[in-house]
Amino acid sequence: MGNAADWVANKIVEGDDLELIGRPAADRLLVRAPGKDALQVAVIGVKDVITFDHLAPILQGADLPGFVLNIPSSALWRGDAMTAIHDAPAAFGSLGDLGKAARLEYPYLYREKQWVFFHDGISQHSNVKDVKYLYDRVFEAHRYNGDPLIIAMVDAYNMSAEDVRGALTRYKKFDVAVKTTSYGSITSAASQAAASFGAQALMYGDLLRRLGK
C-alpha cells in the first residue's frame, strides 16, 4: 500500500495543483489546495475491484480520511464500497478528482460530475422508485412499472461495438449501455453488439424514455 501512496505523493510534489503537507501514516497523505483547509487522503492499491472489505480498515476509528484514492485508477469501485465511503462521509476517485475535491469547502461531499448527472436523472424519473449503484459507472434502476434495469455508462464519442463489448467484459451484465456525452453518435454496430446479448445502446434521452416503458 505504501508504494501507491508514495507514487501519489510524488505526483503531488511534482505538480502545482496541490501541496503535500504531511504523511500521517504509510497509506495517508495530508494535502492542501491553495487557500483551503488540509484534507486527509487514504491511498489504497487495489488492482481489479474495490469492495467494502478493502475499505473497512481505513473507515474505522476516529481518524477518518476525507478522500479515498485508489491506484490504479482503472479499478472498479463496487457499490458496497461506494456506499461505505459516502456514509463515512468521504469522497473517492482519481488524482484528478482529488484536485477538484480539495478545492471545495467540504471535500468529502465531492462526487464526480457525470456520475451525479446520471444518478440524479435516473433517480428523479417518475417511474423510478429506487436506484442502487452496482459499480461506479453502473446503476440498477428499480421501477414502479417494469423490471429493474441495469444501466452502464459508456464514455465514447461514437459508441462502437468494441465499446459495448468492453463494457460487458468490465461489468459482466447490463440492460442498457448509455452514452455519457450528448455529442457524437451510437453506431449501428454498437446497437447490434448490445442486441446480441439482449441489451440496448442508447443516448440519455432515449434512456429516459426506456425507463418509462
N, C-alpha and C positions, 0 to 999 in steps of 0.2 A: 504493500500500500504506500509505503514511503516513496517508492520510485515515482508513482503517479503524482504525488504531492510535490516532489522535487521538480518534476517536469513542469507542473503548473506554476510553481514558484519562479522558476527560471523564465518562463514565458511572461509572467507579470513584470519581473525585473527588466526584461529586455524591451517591453512595450512601454507606451507612455499613457496608457488608458487608466491604469490603477497603480496604487502604491502598495507595496508589501511592507507591512509594519510589524509583523511578528509571526513566530511559528510556535504556538502554544503546545503543540504535540506533533508527532511524526506525520499524522494524517490531517493536521489542521493548519490553516493559514488565517492570518488577520490581514484584511485588505481594506483600502480606503479609496474612494473616488474623490476627486477634488471638491472640497467644501462639504463633504458628507461625513457621517459617523463611520467608525470602524465596523466592518462586517466579518463575522467569523464564518469560514468556509471549511466544510468537511470534504476531503477528497477521497474517492474510492476508485478502485481499479477493476471493475467487473467487465469481462470480455464480451459476454453474449446478452444475457437477460438479467436485469436488476430486479430483485424481488424484495419483499419485506424483510426476509432473513438477512440480507446484506446490510440493511439499514438499522435493524434492531439495536446493534451495539452503539451506534452513534446517536440514536434518538432516545437514549436512556440517561438519567441523571440530570443534574442542574445545568450543565454546560452545553446547551443545545446550539447547533450551528444555525445560522440564518439562511444558509445556502448549501446545497449538496451538489458537488461536481463530480462527474464520472469521466474517467479516461479509459478507453477510447469513447469519443462522443457518438460513435455509430451504434453503441449498445442500446438495447431496447429497455425502456422503463416499463415494467409491468404495472397494471392497475393498482395492486395492493401496495406497491412501493410508492406510487404517486399519492395515494390516499394517506399513507403514513406521513409523508413529507408535508402535505397540505395541512394535516391535523396537528403537526408539531407546534406551531406553524413555521414552515420554512419554504423555500423555493428550490428548484433544481434546474439543471440544464447544462449547456456547454460553456466554454470560456467566454464566448461572445455574449451569452445570456447573463453570465456573472457581471460583465461590464455594464449591461443595462440595469440589472437589479441593484448594483451598488450605487447607482445614481438616484434611486428612488428614496423617498422619505422613509418608507417601510419596505426594505429589500425583500423581506420574507413573503411579501404579497405578490412578488413578481410572477407573472405567468406569460409564457410565450404568446405573442400577439395572434398568430394564425390559429393556434390551438384555442384561444379564448373565442375568436370569431366563430369557429365551427362548433365548439362546445355550446356557446350561448345560442347560436342559430338553431341548432338541433333541439336543445333543451326547451326553447321558447315556442317550438312548433305546437300548434293547437292539438295535434294528435299524439304528442309525445308526453308520457307521464313521468318518465324517469330515464336518465342517461347514466350508464356506467362507463368507466374507461377501462378497457381491456389492456391497452398499451398506450404509450404517449401519443400515438397518431391513430388510434383505433377506438371508436366509440360503439357501444351497444345501446341502441335506442329502443326502449320498451314503449309500445304504443297502446293507446286505448282500443283502437280497431286495427287488427292485423298482428302478425307475428313480430317478435323483435327483429330489428335489422342491425347487422354488424357493418359498420361504415369505416373504411380505411382511407385516410388522407394520403393522396399521392401527389408529390411535388414535381410536376413536369410541365414544360411549355406546351409541347404537343404530346399528349399521352399516347404511348406506343404499346404494342403487345408486350414488349420487353418490360416496360414499366409495370404493367398489370401482373405479369408473371413474377417479377421481382418482389412485388408487394405480397403475392401469395406465398412465395418462399419465406419471406420475412415474418408474415403474420399468421400463416397456416390456413386461415379461412376468413372470408368476409362475403357479404351480400352485395355491397356497393363499394367500388373504388371511386372516390370523389376527387376531382381535380381541384387542387388548392388555390389555383390562380384563375382569375376571370379572363385573362388573355390566352391566346393560343387555342388549341382545339384538342378534341379526342379523336384519334384516328379510327377508321373502321376496323383496322386490325386489333386495336385495343378492345373495342366492343366485342369482337369475335372471340378474343382470348378470354375475356371475362365470361361471356356466354358459355364457353366450353366447360366451365365448372359451375354453372348456374348462378353467376353474378352479373352485375351491370357496371359499366363505366359511365359516370355521369358528371356533368357540371353541377355547381352548387344549386342553381335554380331548379334543375331537374331533380336533384336530391330532395329538395323541399316538397316538390310535387309527389315524389315517390313515397315520402313519409306519410303523406295524406291518404294514400291508396290502401 
